[in-house]
Amino acid sequence: MEPTLSLGRRKTAIARITLTPGTGEITVNGRDGQDYFPVTMQQFKLQQPFKLTDTVGKYDVVATVDGGGITGQVDAVRLGIARALVKIDAEHKPKLKAEELMTRDPRAVERKKFGRKKARKRYQFSKR
């Protein structure tokens, strides 16, 4: 079977995912997934699509992540893995969609406006 490619995004993080049949190894930017994402919650998020579809240990993941912070990156990888699993077997989609893993989170940082300190914060108003 040839590798399945997919893409995941979150905020400014972009993850390119390659899913191949294997033993369940996750590699992120050339490092082990548990080294790259050491927090327990982040490791749970990486395994979540596999646990929901009962495919734990069946696929190897090679992820290349650019931009964003650690949380945006782990969410981007999770979305990419979920999309790749749906490409392999379309019957996984309802389970993943029920847990909101198939939806790209549209929230991002609002741009700074001119004449203001930040996006919405204003300079202090003085009446007199």
C-alpha positions in Angstrom: 0.0 0.0 0.0 1.3 3.4 -0.9 1.5 6.2 1.7 -1.5 8.5 2.3 -0.7 12.2 2.4 -2.8 14.8 4.1 -2.6 18.4 5.5 -3.7 19.9 8.8 -3.8 23.5 9.9 -4.4 25.4 13.1 -3.8 29.1 13.7 -0.5 29.6 11.8 0.7 26.0 12.1 0.7 23.8 9.1 1.3 20.0 9.3 2.0 17.7 6.4 1.2 14.1 7.3 2.3 10.9 5.7 0.5 7.8 6.9 1.9 4.3 6.1 1.0 0.9 7.4 3.3 0.0 10.3 3.7 -0.4 14.0 2.3 2.9 15.3 5.4 5.1 15.4 4.9 8.8 15.3 7.7 11.0 14.0 7.5 14.8 14.0 10.1 16.9 12.2 12.6 14.0 12.4 12.1 13.4 16.1 10.0 11.0 18.1 6.5 12.3 18.7 6.8 11.9 22.5 10.0 13.9 22.5 8.5 16.6 20.3 5.3 16.8 22.3 6.2 15.9 25.9 3.0 16.9 27.7 0.6 14.1 28.4 -2.4 16.1 26.9 -0.5 16.6 23.7 0.3 12.9 23.4 -3.4 12.1 24.0 -4.3 14.4 21.2 -1.9 12.6 18.9 -3.4 9.2 19.7 -7.1 10.4 19.7 -7.9 9.7 16.0 -6.4 6.2 16.2 -8.3 5.4 19.4 -11.6 6.5 18.0 -11.2 4.4 14.9 -9.6 1.4 16.6 -6.4 1.7 14.5 -3.9 2.0 17.3 -0.6 0.5 16.2 -1.6 -0.1 12.6 -0.1 3.0 11.0 3.2 4.9 11.1 3.0 8.7 11.0 5.6 11.0 9.6 4.7 14.7 10.2 6.4 17.9 9.1 5.2 20.9 11.1 5.9 24.5 10.4 4.9 27.7 12.2 2.7 28.4 15.2 3.2 27.3 18.8 3.2 23.9 20.3 -0.6 23.7 20.9 -1.3 24.9 17.3 1.1 22.3 16.0 -0.3 19.4 17.9 -3.9 20.3 16.8 -2.7 20.6 13.2 -1.1 17.1 13.3 -4.3 15.7 14.8 -6.4 17.1 12.0 -4.0 15.8 9.4 -4.0 12.3 10.9 -7.8 12.3 11.0 -8.0 13.4 7.4 -5.6 10.7 6.3 -7.6 8.0 8.2 -10.7 9.1 6.3 -8.8 8.9 3.0 -7.9 5.3 3.8 -11.4 4.3 5.0 -14.4 6.6 4.6 -16.3 4.7 7.3 -14.1 6.4 10.0 -15.6 9.8 9.2 -18.8 9.7 11.3 -16.8 8.7 14.4 -14.2 11.4 13.9 -16.8 14.0 13.0 -18.8 13.3 16.2 -15.7 14.2 18.2 -15.1 17.3 16.0 -11.8 16.1 14.7 -12.7 16.7 11.0 -13.3 20.4 11.5 -10.5 23.0 11.0 -10.7 25.4 13.9 -11.0 28.8 12.2 -9.9 30.9 15.2 -6.8 32.9 14.6 -5.1 36.1 15.9 -7.0 39.2 14.9 -4.8 41.8 13.1 -3.7 45.0 14.8 -5.5 48.1 13.6 -3.9 51.5 13.1 -4.4 54.1 15.8 -4.7 51.4 18.4 -2.3 49.6 20.8 -3.5 46.1 19.8 -6.4 44.7 17.7 -9.1 46.2 20.0 -7.3 47.9 22.8 -7.5 51.7 22.7 -5.4 54.5 24.1 -6.7 55.9 27.4 -9.5 58.5 26.9 -9.2 61.8 28.8 -12.3 63.9 29.0 -10.4 67.0 30.3 
